[in-house]
Amino acid sequence: FLCFSAVDFFNQINMLYGTITDFCTEESCPVMSAGPKYEYHWADGTNIKKPIKCSAPKYIDYLMTWVQDQLDDETLFPSKIGVPFPKNFMSVAKTILKRLFRVYAHIYHQHFDPVIQLQEEAHLNTSFKHFIFFVQEFNLIDRRELAPLQELIEKLTSKDR
C-alpha cells in the first residue's frame, strides 16, 4: 500500500509543480526554501554526498529524478508478485515522502499566488490534505520536518477530527 501511495503522491506533486514551473525559476527562487526559516540543500548520497545549496528548480529536478530512480529500482520497489520488499524499504519510502513534502512546502510558501491565479488552490489543498492524512496515519514524516506548514496542516486536518 505504501508503495502505491508513494507513486501516487510523486505523480500528483510532479503534475502540480509542473503547472507553476514558469513561476519557479533560477531568478525567482535562487534557493530551495519554504519561507524565510527553512532552506533545503540537496544530497542523494550517491552522486552528491555532501549537501549542496541550489535553486528551487534545480533541487526539485534533482529530487524528482532521484524519486523516479528509486521507484524504477526493482530491488527497492519490486513489481513482480511474490518478490519481497527489501529491509530498507521503509526508510527509503520515508525519505521519499519527506522530500516530496518539501515541494508542497515550497509551492505553498513561494508560489501560492500563481496557484490561485491558475485556479488550482482546491486541487493543491486536496492533494496536500490526502498526503498529510496519509503520512500522519502511518507516522512517516517527523513532526519537525512538517514545521514549515504546521499552521496549514492544523487548519486542513482540524475540521475532520
N, C-alpha and C positions, 0 to 999 in steps of 0.2 A: 504493500500500500504506500509506504514512504517513497518507494522507487517511482511509482506513477505520479505521486504528488510533486516530487522534485521536478520531474519532466514538465508537468503541467504549469507549475509556478515559473519555471525557466521560460517556457513559451509565452506565458502571459506577460511577464516582465519585459521580455525581448520585444514583444509587439508594442506594449505601452511606451517603452523607451524609444522605439523606432518612430513613433509619431512626433516626438519632440526633438529629434536629433538636429533639426535646423536651429534650435534654440540653445543647444548644449554644444558649444564649440570650444576650441583651444583658447579663444579670446575671452568668451563669456565665463568659462569655467576652467581657469588655469590649474585649479587644484580640485581633486575629488573630495567634496565635503558635503556635510549635512548641517548647514547652518554654521555660525562662526566658531562653535565649540568643538566640532567634530570633523576631523580630517582623516582620510584614509590613504594609506600608501600600499602599493601593490607588491606582492611576492607570491609566487606559485610554488616555491620550494624546489622547483626543478630547474627551469631556465633562469628565473630571477629568485635567488635565495635570500638576498638582503632587501628588505622593503624599500621601494623607490617612490619618490614623490612624482606624481604625474597628473596631467589634466584629467578632468572627469571623462571626456570621451575616450581617451587612451585607456584609463582604468577600466571603464565599462567594456571596452573592446577586449582587453586582456581577460577580464572576468568572464564574459560570455564565451570567449574561445576556450578558456580553461574549463568552464562548466560543460560545454559541449564535448570536450575531450573526455571528461570524466564519464558523462552519460554514454558515450560511444565505446568506452572501455569495457569489453566483455568480462574481464576479470573482476571489475567493480560492480557493474550493472548487467549481470547475465541475462540474456534474452531467451535462452532455452529453458523450457520447463524442467524442473528437477535439478538444475545446476544451482548449488548453494551460493548465497552471498558471502563475500569474504568477511573475515573477523573485523576488519577496519571499516566496514560499510557504514556503520552508524556515525563514526567520527567524520568520514568523508561527506556524508549526507548533511550533517550538522554544519560543516564548513561551507558547503554549497548554499544552504539556506541562510546562514549568517551573512554571506557575501551578497546574496540576492536582496536581502533586506536593505543593504546599503544603497542599492539602486532605487528602491522605493524612497528611502530617506532623502537621497539626492533630489529626486523628482519633486517630492513634497516641499523641500526647503528651497530649492533653487529655481524650479520651473513650474510652480503651481499656476501662475498667471496664464502661461500658454496652454496649460491643461484646461483651464476654464474657457479660454478663447476657443479652443478646439472642441468644446462641449464634451470633454472626456472625464470630467470630475466624477460622475456616478460610476463609470466603469473602473476608474482608478481606485475609488473608495471600496467598491465591491470586491475587487481583486485583492486589495490590501487587507480588507477585513477577513476574507477567507484565509489568506496567508497567515494572519495573526492568530486567528482561532486555531488553525492547524498547529502552528509552532508552539502555542501555549498549551494546547491539549496534550501534546506529547513532550513538552519541556525540551524543545530542540534548539532554542537560542537563549543564551544567558541574558538575564534582565538588563545587565549593564549595556549590552550591545543594542538593546531596544531603546535606550535613553533618548536618542535624538527625536523619536516620535512618540514618546511616552504620553504626552497630553492627548494626541490624536488617538492613540491606542485606547486610552481610557474612555474617550468620547465615543469611539466606534463600538466598543465592547460593553459599555455600561448599560445601554438600553436593553440589551438582550439578557441581562443577568437578573 
